[in-house]
Amino acid sequence: MSSLPADYFAVFGISPSLALDLPELQRQFYVLSKQFHPDRFARASAAEQQYALDFTSLLNDAWRVLRDPQARGEYLLKSNGFEAGDSRSNPPPSELLEEVFELNMALEELRHGDGEARGAIASALERFLAMREALDADRDALFVRYDANREPETLRQLRALLNRRRYIENLVRDAQQALS
Amino acid sequence: MSVFQIDFGSDDSAQESAPPRVVGIDLGTTNSLVAFLDLTAPKVIPGSDGLSLVPSVVHFPIGGEPVVGAAAQRALLFDPRNTVYSAKRLMGRGAADVAGELALLPLTVAPGSENVIRLAVGGREVTPPEVGAYVLRQLKQNAEVFLGEPVTQAVITVPAYFNDAQRQATKDAGRIAGLEVLRLVNEPTAAALAYGLDKRQNGTIAVYDFGGGTFDVSILKLQEGLFEVLATHGDTHLGGDDIDNLLLRVALEDIASEWGADLSGNNEAVQRLRRAVIDAKHALSTVPVATIAFDDAGREYRRQLPREVFDQLITSIVDRTLASCRACLEDAGLTPAQIDEVVLVGGSTRIPLVRQAVRALFQAEPHTELNPDEVVALGAAVQAGILSGAVEDQLLLDVTPLSLGIETMGGVVSKLILRNSTIPASATEQFTTAVDGQRNVLIHVLQGERELAKDCRSLARFDLKDIDPVMAGMARIEVRFLIDANGILHVSAKDLRTGKEQAVEIKPSYGLTDEQVEAMILESFDKAEEDFKERQVRETRVEADRILAAVDKAKQDDAWFALPTAEQTAIDLAINELLLSYHGDDYVLIQQKMEALDHASRGLAESMMNSAVRGALKGTKIE
């Protein structure tokens, strides 16, 4: 029995890279699923069944991670020895301190039944969404740059950006939850 | 046989080497069905009563053999204490989970039901997987009689929202019934497969599955034969049963005020009243007003139930299903308008209010072409065809309905595999020791979406044993959590320092141990074998009767008298041998003797055929 691909990129037969052609990756995902899904091996030998199970779970895990730019970036950072760090336990990025403080105040007011806080939360949400959009553009540029230069410095910048984006993502989620 | 037809053409070797057939089974809360893939289309298999629906009811008469299906349903009226229905709602649960449920059932729960419910019925104790196994065995037998061959492999459907323990319990039921469960497939997904056979090839579909005991909704993307589940949601404790219970409570209160008598302690009366409200519920699917008709001890209760009142009563139940649908849409990242097709599954979707609500939510006319009671079993048969290789152009990519996590410091759950991840899916996590020389690490695995372990469903405790004694924090144990295509968790561990496989001891929080299942299997499996043999003997004898009668008739023919004496003697000898074996219970021997007679009488059959052909030719030529 052949051995399993070494990492998520190898599953799709590509070298570790960040700017990916997602439609092509998805096409590959379907082709590989059709070929290796355990359903296709229900009557095969135990070894083949095990391989189908192992390969397909790896394929599913890989597709789940690689299709999401944030998860893809964190995965590549981790396999290069960078721990992404849990932004929830990290202090908020210093330039966001004021924003976060105001959002928390508004959330608190809303919890205590002050409907007027909704306006403040909504405008905060708008700002966070704009920040996220800007970060996405920066991230995609970093992705392309890393694929070209493969430099650790680019990864360091990427780590900072992804941590910041994850933090903003949490703010967006909290604000949206409060408003829904 | 050659007495009837010269070229019997039975190619036994080909038959033997053909892989065993895989059937598809819908093990429902209220009714169960078995289906198979006939050439290209799935078909449901009827039982000996001609009906394909087998009520999921088992009667355990004191001192007698369990009775399954319609007969057991009748027993519900005269022996409710020993008759189990809706056992699916008890699958993979402990007594504390279903205390409310059990209060409504006229059954006694035996002590020691914390991890597996043990029902005291018919002077014995049975677990929900065993009750399920009796239903499965009935379906297996129906399939064997219908298909004329042993059935040992099956695909069984489960609610999409079933957790690990409920899935495992269903698989156990299959094993106990003597069935190898090749796959557990989610009910809404199965329904999509059944519809997918002759539907448009691409698009997004929502399956709304509202059955007797459970509610599921799944959203799938269909493209070129690939059925990819995007998200699933549901409630394993919401179904037609809840509507029945609601109506039952109303009727009991009504009767109490009308008659001044509380019937709720009278099991028999309650079961008859339940039947009466169910009949009224069914009637309301087609008529605007139904009557709940119930008599007891000479007293009459007649209650008009207009559909508007019924609709009001069940609004909160229907609303719960809609909330699930919205959550599912959100998880799939879709709006209702992006759903191309809606499929209705399950008996409760016959309720007009339900149809109306689904139509309004998804802004689409739901599909109801396939019988909502049969569609899941039909889909299971398609999945069986995929597994056996008969269906090559379709494939199902399903998801896990619940997030999987482990308990960490402070009772917080760390999620490892998120809900709606395509399965099989896996995650690895490294563990170490906290104390010098520590030999064991205990891992508590849970399922659910909540942050705290106490709010999630405990799945199992895994004990990493015999860890090399090293300094605290030095051990490196990598644990791999794998959810297979059935949605069932497997855990393996490796010591990264030595590269050796690490021993893991599993303590499931709910359900039977392997040994317990094993003990249950042997018992019922032997019986199943016996039953099968008995049926084979009976069927073989019928066949033998036919051949003996045919040979008897042939002996009146001119051809018999034209046969050489030696051949006549050989035939008579073969008849005698067949008659000798006939009364034994070795059906293989009877078959052998039948074949011997067939062989001996080949010459006779040929000359009969020849003279028949000559006669026919003569007829056409001369007259």
Interface residues (C-beta under 8 A of the other chain):
Chain A: Y30 S33 K34 H37 P38 D39 R40 A42 R43 L53 T56 S57 L58 N60 D61 W63 R64
Chain B: P19 L182 R183 Q223 L226 Q383 I386 L387 S388 G389 L395 L396 L397 S421 T422 I423 P424 A425 S426 A427 L482 I483 D484 A485
